[in-house]
Amino acid sequence: MAENEGRSGRKSAGRGSYAVGDARRLKILDTAVEHFGRWGFHASSLARIAADCGITQGGLLHHFRGKEDLLLSVLAQSEEHDVERLFSEEPESYAAYVDTLVGLIEDNTRRPGIVRMFNVLVGESGNLGHPAHAYFKERYARVLRHTVELLEACVERGELRAGIDCEAVGREQLAVMDGLQIQWALDPGALDMPGRVRDFLRRQYEEIRAVDAV
């Protein structure tokens, strides 16, 4: 075998092992979503998560330092999706902003495991000692801050009335979306979550739009 062929073979083997490792890590994250969504953080077990992945607990710990690291990795992966959906670029108008929010809710109807996990962990993390307490506190502050900035930009463009309380509007949007998400998770077939969110945002817009806005 030529020297360069040997190197090529080693590189291919390396890429293959990385691919296997990435696939295993993704499987662990997906499985953890289901466990955290069903039992919460404290009642979930690394051993059970590993068993459902077909690996040992030691194999799982090769990818994650512990249960808290796994939890924060799961949350970070989920947030990457939301950030890309919501914050990748500034919407051109308030109507575009509403469409983006509704689009995110539509995505969530196709991710029931993520929705269940989010609902359970938000409830648990009200406890100051919960490992996700700081994450959710910072996440809500970050989302609210970005929402307020978008609303203020719409006020400056003349789409929304001057003098509206942008923070109050943003908090109301978060509360309604999270509340509907809980109801949907309990009984998905009984609620058109994207439709309800769209209807709420349109009613809210009628209250805050500038008089001459079309």
N, C-alpha and C positions, 0 to 999 in steps of 0.2 A: 504493500500500500504506500502510495506517495505521501510525503510529509504533510502537504497541504490537504490531502484527502482526510488524513487522521484528524487534523485540526477542525475541518469542516464537520466531521462526524461528532466530535466532542461538542462543538457549538450547537449542532442540531439537538443532541441529547440534552444540553443545558436548557435550550429553549423549551424542549418538551417537558422537562421537569418543572420549569417555571409555570408552564401552562397548567400542569396537573395541580401545582400548588395554588394557583389562582382559582382554579375551579373548585378545589376543596375549601378554600377560604370563603368563596361565595356561597357554597352549600351550607357551611357553618352559619354564615350570617342569615341566610334565608330560614334555616331551621330555628335559629335563635329568635327571629321575628315571631314565629308561630308560638314558641314556648313563652316568651315574654308577654305576648298578647293573650295567651290562655291563662297563665298562672302569675303574671307579674314578675318583678325582678327577684324578690326574696324567695319565693316558692319555686322558682326555676332552678334546675340543677345542671351543672356542667356535664355531669356524667350522663344524664338523660339526653342532653343535646348531642353529645358525642355519639352516644349509642344510636340515635336516630340518623346520624350522619354516616354510620358504619365505621367509625374510628374509635380509638381509645381516648380517654380523657387526656392522656399524655400527648396524643396526636393533636387534639384540639389546642392544648396549651403551647404547642409548637407555633401556632398562628396567633394566639391571643394570650396575654400575660395572666388573665384571670377573668372572672365573670364581669367585674366592673369594666375592664378594658373591652370585653365583648359587647357589653351594653352600649358603651359610648361609640364603639365602631358601628354598631347597627344604627344608632341615631344619626351619626355623621353621614352614613351612606344614604339614609332616607332624606336628610336635609339637602344633600347634593342635588337630588331630583327636584325638590321644591325650589331651591335657589335658581337652578337653571330655568325652571318654568316661570318663576315670578320676577327674578331680578337680573336676568341676563342682559336685558336692554330696557330702557325707559319707554313706556307706552306713549304713542303719539297723541292720545286723547283719553278722556275719561271712559268713553265707550270701549276703547281698546283695553284699558285697565280692567273693566268689568269682565270682558271676554276672557282675559287671562285668568282671573280668579275662578270663573266658572269652568274654564278648561282644566285648572288644577283639581277642582272638585270632581270633574268627570274622570280624570286620571285616578283619583282616589277610589272611585267605585270599582276600578279594576285592580285595586291593591287592598283587598279586605283585611289581609293579615297585618299590613302596616297600619291601617286605620284602627284595628282592635288594639294593637300594641301601643299606639299613640295614646288612645283613650285610657288604657290601664295605667300606663306609666305616668301620664300627667296627673292622674288621681293620686297615685302613690307618692309622687315627688313633692307633694305638698308638705311632706315630712322633711324637716331641715336636714336630717341625717341621711336622706336617700341619695345614692350616688348620682342621680340625674337631676337633683334639685337645682344646682347651679346652671346646668345645661338648659333646662326649660325656662328658668327665670331669664337667662340671657337671650334665649331664643325669642321669647315673647317680646322682650324689650327691643330686640333687633328688628323683628318683623313690624312692630308698631312704629318704630322710628322710620323705617323705609316707607311704610304706608303714609305716614304723616307727610313725609317729603314729597311723595307723589301727589297727595291731595293739595298741598301748598302750591305745587307747580301748576295744578289745574286751576287754582284760584288766580294765580298770576296771569294765566292765559285767558282768564275771563270765562272759563267753562263753569266754575262754581262760584257761589256768592262770596263776596268779600266779608270777612268777619266771622265765618263759620268756625266752630271748634273742631279743627282737624283731628286732634287727638281723640276727642269723644267719638267722632265719626269712625276713626280707625278701630277704637276699642269695641264699638258696637258691631262692626263687621267681623272682627275676630270672635266675639262672643256668639254671634248668630251662626257663623260657619262651624265653630267647634260644637255648639249645641246640636245643630242638625246632624253633624257627623256622629255624635253619640246615638241619636235616635236611629240613624240609618244602620249603624253597626248592630243595634239590637234587633232590627227587623228590616233588612234591606228591601224586601219586596213591598213594604208598606209606604215607602217614601221615595219620591223622585228628588234626591238630594241636589243635583245640579239645577233642576228646575226651580226648587224652592230658594236656593241661593240667588239665582238670577232674578226671581220675582222680588226678593227682599232688596237687592241692590238697585233695581229699577225704582222701587218705591222710595228708597232712601235718596236716590238721585233727584227725584222730583221735589224733594224737600230742600235740597242743598244747591241745586243748579242755579246759575245766574238767570235772571229774568229773560234776557235776550238770547240765551243759549238755545240752540236748536236741538 
